Amino acid sequence: MPFVVDDDDFRRDDYSSFDDRDRFELDMRNRENEERRRRDLEQRERDEEDRRALDSRAEKELMSALEKATTQEMRVIINDPTLRISSSGRITRTRPSGRDVIRGSRQFANTGIPLMPKKPRKKNKKHCKNLSTCLRQANSEQRTKSGKIRKGKSQADIMRRAQKLLRKMK
């Protein structure tokens, strides 16, 4: 007699709810991916349009429009990073990126609030004081009367000697 396995024997009771949840998550991921692809495509199209040169008709229209513009309007056109001139001569406004929005909100800007300086730790102050005395002693040991470092010694040797003296001091 052959061994027969039925799929229903291994299926859990709440199998259908898991299946629906998985299908929902898959749909959400697909929508997100589609949205991302659409945004990327739009960005690529905008980039291509920025790289494309103005055709002669659009350039003439743009120049005539710019000649009629006042200095104030010119200042706005030049200084506004969201304004773009397309290859067809159309002036459009782009949406700022998320980072630009955050920077523009000045939410995280240092607005001149005086910050309290950190108090130095007593332990660190003592350590620095001891290290400086050890460095003075090591320097005097490793240098000649004229102040040159002794032959065969280096600044690293002076620091090693100072650390050794510091360990002895503890």
C-alpha positions in Angstrom: 0.0 0.0 0.0 1.5 3.3 -1.0 2.0 6.1 1.6 -0.3 9.0 0.8 0.1 12.4 2.4 -2.7 15.0 2.4 -1.7 18.7 2.4 -4.6 19.4 4.8 -3.0 17.3 7.5 -0.1 19.7 7.8 -2.1 22.9 7.4 -2.6 25.0 10.5 -6.1 26.1 11.6 -5.2 29.8 11.3 -3.5 29.2 7.9 -5.8 31.5 6.0 -5.2 34.5 8.2 -1.5 34.1 7.7 -2.0 33.9 4.0 -4.1 37.1 4.0 -1.5 38.9 6.0 1.4 37.8 3.8 -0.6 38.8 0.7 -1.3 42.2 2.3 2.5 42.7 3.1 3.4 41.7 -0.4 0.9 44.2 -1.9 2.3 46.9 0.3 5.9 46.1 -0.7 4.8 46.1 -4.4 3.1 49.5 -4.0 6.2 50.9 -2.3 8.5 49.6 -5.0 6.2 51.0 -7.7 6.1 54.4 -6.0 9.9 54.3 -5.7 10.3 53.4 -9.4 8.0 56.2 -10.4 9.9 58.7 -8.3 13.2 57.6 -9.7 11.8 57.8 -13.3 10.5 61.3 -12.7 13.9 62.3 -11.2 15.7 60.9 -14.2 13.4 62.7 -16.6 14.0 66.0 -14.7 17.8 65.4 -14.8 17.7 64.7 -18.5 15.7 67.8 -19.1 18.2 69.9 -17.1 21.1 68.5 -19.2 19.3 69.2 -22.5 20.1 72.5 -24.1 17.4 75.1 -24.9 16.2 75.0 -28.4 16.4 78.3 -30.3 12.7 79.2 -30.1 12.6 78.5 -26.3 15.8 80.5 -25.8 14.3 83.5 -27.7 11.1 83.3 -25.6 13.1 83.1 -22.4 15.4 86.0 -23.3 12.4 88.2 -24.1 10.7 87.2 -20.8 13.9 87.9 -18.9 14.3 91.4 -20.5 10.8 92.3 -19.3 11.5 91.1 -15.8 12.3 93.7 -13.1 15.4 93.5 -10.9 13.4 92.2 -8.0 11.9 89.4 -10.1 15.4 88.5 -11.4 16.8 88.4 -7.9 14.0 85.9 -7.0 14.6 83.7 -10.1 18.3 83.6 -9.5 18.4 83.0 -5.7 15.4 80.6 -5.4 16.8 77.1 -5.6 13.3 75.6 -6.2 12.8 77.4 -9.5 14.0 75.6 -12.6 14.0 76.5 -16.2 13.3 73.5 -18.4 14.8 72.9 -21.9 11.5 74.1 -23.4 11.9 77.4 -21.6 9.2 76.7 -19.0 9.9 78.0 -15.5 8.8 75.5 -12.9 9.1 75.1 -9.2 10.5 71.9 -7.7 9.7 70.5 -4.3 12.5 70.7 -1.8 14.0 67.5 -0.5 13.3 66.3 3.0 16.7 67.5 4.2 16.1 70.9 2.7 12.8 71.1 4.6 14.5 70.1 7.9 17.3 72.7 7.3 14.8 75.4 6.4 12.7 74.7 9.6 15.7 75.7 11.8 14.4 73.2 14.3 17.8 71.8 14.9 19.7 75.1 14.6 21.8 76.4 17.4 19.9 79.6 18.1 22.6 81.2 20.3 21.5 79.5 23.5 24.5 79.5 25.7 25.4 76.0 26.6 26.8 75.3 30.1 30.4 74.2 29.8 31.1 70.7 31.1 32.8 70.8 34.5 36.1 68.9 34.4 36.3 65.8 36.5 38.4 66.0 39.6 40.0 62.7 38.8 41.0 63.9 35.3 42.4 67.1 36.7 44.6 65.1 39.1 45.7 62.8 36.4 46.7 65.6 34.1 48.6 67.3 36.9 50.5 64.1 37.7 51.2 63.4 34.0 52.6 66.9 33.5 55.0 66.5 36.4 56.1 63.1 35.1 56.6 64.5 31.7 58.8 67.3 33.1 60.9 64.7 34.9 61.1 62.3 31.9 62.1 65.3 29.7 64.9 66.3 32.1 66.2 62.7 32.2 66.1 62.1 28.4 67.6 65.5 27.3 71.1 66.9 27.5 72.1 70.1 29.3 71.7 72.1 26.0 68.1 70.7 25.6 68.7 68.2 22.8 67.3 64.8 23.0 69.9 62.2 23.9 71.4 60.1 21.1 69.3 57.0 20.4 66.3 58.4 22.2 63.1 59.9 20.7 60.0 61.7 21.8 58.3 58.3 22.1 60.9 57.2 24.6 60.2 60.3 26.7 56.5 59.6 26.7 57.1 55.9 27.6 59.3 57.0 30.5 56.6 59.5 31.6 53.9 56.8 31.6 56.2 54.5 33.6 56.8 57.2 36.2 53.1 57.9 36.3 52.4 54.2 37.1 55.0 54.3 39.8 53.4 57.4 41.3 50.0 55.7 41.8 
